[in-house]
């Protein structure tokens, strides 16, 4: 766990990552808040807060008396949201900095391709 960020957010992000990776399929049940709490050694209320964040975002749904399940379309919505966040956090600042340095889009694309080949 990352000490710099709230645990409930990390729980929600881990479930989201598992959905994006395909290890939690749409329609599948996620671990219970008690399972999260026991595994991570946190208060069940903290785990519940992370799961409720997913419910509020429409990523998981409560089925009374059964548990929490990944909603249909969750993976696609998560990928779409993460792409938008990626663009805002990385791409836009990259373009702004490139423009300051006189690097046009074609040259920037070439730099990205060159970095991809090296890694």
C-alpha positions in Angstrom: 0.0 0.0 0.0 1.1 3.6 -0.7 1.4 5.5 2.6 0.9 8.9 0.8 -2.7 8.2 -0.4 -5.8 7.2 1.6 -6.3 3.4 1.9 -9.9 3.6 0.7 -8.8 5.2 -2.5 -6.2 2.6 -3.0 -8.8 -0.2 -2.5 -11.1 1.4 -5.1 -8.2 1.8 -7.6 -7.0 -1.8 -7.1 -10.5 -3.1 -7.9 -10.6 -0.8 -10.9 -7.1 -2.1 -12.0 -8.3 -5.7 -11.7 -11.4 -4.8 -13.9 -9.3 -3.1 -16.5 -6.8 -6.0 -16.5 -9.7 -8.5 -16.9 -9.0 -10.4 -13.7 -12.4 -9.1 -12.4 -14.9 -9.6 -15.2 -18.1 -7.7 -15.6 -20.8 -9.5 -13.6 -18.3 -11.1 -11.3 -18.4 -10.7 -7.5 -15.7 -8.6 -5.8 -14.3 -9.4 -2.4 -16.4 -8.4 0.5 -15.5 -5.4 2.7 -14.6 -7.9 5.5 -12.3 -9.8 3.1 -10.6 -6.5 2.1 -10.3 -5.5 5.7 -8.8 -8.8 6.8 -6.4 -9.0 3.8 -5.2 -5.4 4.1 -5.4 -5.3 7.9 -7.6 -2.2 7.9 -10.8 -1.2 9.5 -13.9 -2.6 7.7 -15.3 0.9 7.6 -12.3 1.9 5.5 -12.8 -0.9 3.1 -16.5 -0.1 2.9 -15.6 3.5 2.0 -13.5 2.3 -0.9 -16.2 -0.1 -2.2 -18.9 2.6 -1.8 -16.8 4.9 -4.0 -17.0 2.2 -6.7 -20.8 2.0 -6.2 -21.1 5.8 -6.4 -19.2 5.7 -9.7 -21.4 2.9 -11.1 -18.5 0.5 -11.3 -19.9 -2.1 -8.9 -23.5 -2.7 -7.8 -24.9 -4.0 -4.5 -27.1 -7.1 -4.7 -28.9 -7.3 -1.4 -27.9 -10.3 0.6 -25.5 -11.5 -2.0 -22.6 -9.1 -2.3 -21.0 -6.6 -4.7 -20.7 -7.2 -8.4 -18.9 -5.5 -11.3 -21.5 -3.7 -13.5 -21.9 -4.3 -17.2 -19.8 -1.7 -19.1 -17.6 -1.0 -16.1 -14.4 -1.9 -17.9 -15.1 0.4 -20.9 -16.1 3.3 -18.6 -13.0 2.9 -16.6 -10.7 2.8 -19.6 -12.5 5.9 -21.0 -12.1 7.8 -17.7 -8.4 6.7 -17.3 -7.6 7.8 -20.9 -9.1 11.2 -20.2 -7.1 11.5 -17.0 -4.0 10.4 -18.8 -4.5 13.1 -21.4 -5.0 15.8 -18.8 -2.2 14.7 -16.6 0.5 13.7 -19.2 -0.4 14.6 -22.8 -1.5 18.2 -22.4 1.5 19.2 -20.2 3.8 17.4 -22.7 2.4 19.3 -25.6 2.7 22.7 -23.7 6.3 22.0 -22.8 7.1 20.8 -26.4 5.6 24.0 -27.8 7.8 26.1 -25.4 10.8 24.2 -26.8 9.8 24.7 -30.4 9.0 21.0 -30.9 6.1 20.5 -33.3 3.7 17.6 -33.1 5.4 15.5 -35.8 8.8 15.8 -34.0 7.1 15.0 -30.7 5.6 11.9 -32.2 9.0 10.9 -33.5 10.5 11.4 -30.0 7.8 9.2 -28.5 8.3 6.5 -31.1 12.1 6.6 -30.4 11.5 6.3 -26.6 9.2 3.4 -27.2 11.7 1.5 -29.3 14.4 2.0 -26.6 12.3 0.7 -23.7 
